Amino acid sequence: MIAMGQGITGHSLLDVIILGIVEGVTEFLPVSSTGHLILASRLLGFDPDAWKLFNVVIQLGAILAIVVLYWRTFATVIAGLVRGDRLSWRFVRNVLLAFVPAAVIGLALHKQIEALLGHAEVVAVALIVGGVAILIIERIARKQTLHGVAELPARTAVQIGFVQCLAMIPGVSRSGATIMGALAMGVERRTAAEFSFFLAIPTMLGATVLELVKNRALLNAGEVHDIAIGFVVAFVVAVVVVRAFVAVISRYGFAPFAWYRIVVGAAALVWIYAG
């Protein structure tokens, strides 16, 4: 690639922008943003360990897109909390209950999870298996009777939180796991997707803080600069993608993303073992 300024490990600014686009496009789709970043890093010839912190932190750019797109929802919830509104408190309760399993298991298995992040083979297999799982769940999911994040029973929120933990395997997809888990439990499609969006905020914020604290001594001005650029790119792209995603699933369901996962996973396996 033509250099446009040097970045984290001597790669170009264009490389940083590409990864920001990959993150923004894939974070909220059920296709695994972490998996795509790992595959993209390997395709571009990056050292995955050198870019691990970058790949985690720029996810906050995509998370900020949810805060911006759903600011009215958050404003309503905050105002409701002040008034003591029952639905607002249930909204917050459900998001926090779903977050707890990932926080506990993520801290307990942090080293094991990190060890998987450099394995593109794991990503490829997980993409295929996840795609097949989406097709099966869409076909057998029980009748969708639960509407609205605040209307979910506490038990359902906790169960979705445990399903989210499957995404600690790179390539599984955090959004895919939570959305499919919610559908299997009778949650309506749009609500399942939006609950996944809201749950991403504490989950990814926690993961980012952990990585920053762990690697704070390694940060330098150049890396901070590249992370900032990736953050902004991921934010802008995610704003566009989230709007389109909700429209697509409302009309076509999740099958298009399942087939995409299967094709990309199969192609990745061919590329890895033929290379």
Helices and strands as residue ranges (DSSP letters): H 13-26, H 33-43, H 52-57, H 59-69, H 71-83, H 86-108, H 110-116, H 120-140, G 149-151, H 154-164, G 165-168, H 174-184, H 189-215, G 216-218, H 221-252, H 255-274
